[in-house]
Amino acid sequence: TTITVYWPGDTRFLYFRNVVGVAFDDTTGGATVRAVLRKYSAVIIGGEPDVGAFGAYIVQVPDPGPTFGAVDSLVTRIAAESGVDYAYMVTSREARGIR
């Protein structure tokens, strides 16, 4: 099933509630990556983590809740983890009819 949420007041962007992009610092080792994934019960489902400054894992996480705020809070917490360069919400282009 597709678990999605809109940004409040803007229906142009539909975000997955249970899919997050996570990029780790270049110096982050495998043990730290695995620890972050374990902490959030995240499973790698895609991504290109070795593509320079724009590489990221795409991970599936347990649904944080039905609101945009719940997803935003989860992404903010992941982004603040040691070794994480940035985290972001993943949009669902297909759900908006864009291919």
N, C-alpha and C positions, 0 to 999 in steps of 0.2 A: 504494500500500500504506500501511497505517497503521503508523507506527513509534512505539511507545508504551513507557512504563515506569511501574511503580508506585513510590510512595514506600515505602522499606523499612518493613515491618511494618504498612502501612496500605493495603489494597487498595480503599479507598473512592474514591481519586483516581487516575485514570489520566492520565498526562501524555504529550503528544507529545514525542518526542525531537528532532524537527527543526522545531518551530514555537515561536517565542518572541514575547512581547509586549515592545515597546520604546517607552518614552515619552521624548521629548527635552525638555530645558528650554525654556521659552518663548522664550528669547533665542538659542537655537541656530539657526544659519543653515543653508541648504540644502547648502553645501559640506561642513559638518561631518557632517550627516546622511548624505550620500552617501559620505563617507570611512568612517564606521562601517559602513555597509552593505557597502561594498567589502571592508573588512578581514575581515569574517566571511562573505563570499560570500552575503550575505543578499538575498533578493528579497521585496519587499512583496507580500503576498497578500491583505491586508485591513486592517481597523481604521478608527478614526475619530480621527486625530491632533489634530483641532481641537476636541475636546470638553472644554475646560477642563482641570482637574486630572486627569481620568480618561481622557483621550484617549491612544491608543497605536497605533502601527503593529503589525500582526501580520505577522511575517516568517518565511519559510522559510529554514532554514540547512542546510548539510550535516550529516548525522547525526553527533553527537559521540561516539557509542558506545552500547553496549547497557545501560549501568548508570545508575542514578539519579545517582550521583556525577558522571558525565561530563556529564550535562545540567545539573546544579547548578553545576558548574565553569564551563561555557560561559555560563550566565545571569549568574553572578557577574562574569565578565570583561567581558561586554557592559555590565552595570550600572555598572562602574567607568570606562567610557570617558568622555572629556571631552565634555560636552554632553548626556549621557544623564541623565535624571532618575531613571528606574528601569527595570528589566527583570524579566520574570516568566515562569514556565513556563505553558503553555497546557494546560488540561485537556480531555479528550475525554469530554464528557457522553454522547454517543451510544454510545460504547464501554461505558459503564456502564449503558446502558439507560434513561437519563433524557432526556426530551425537553422 
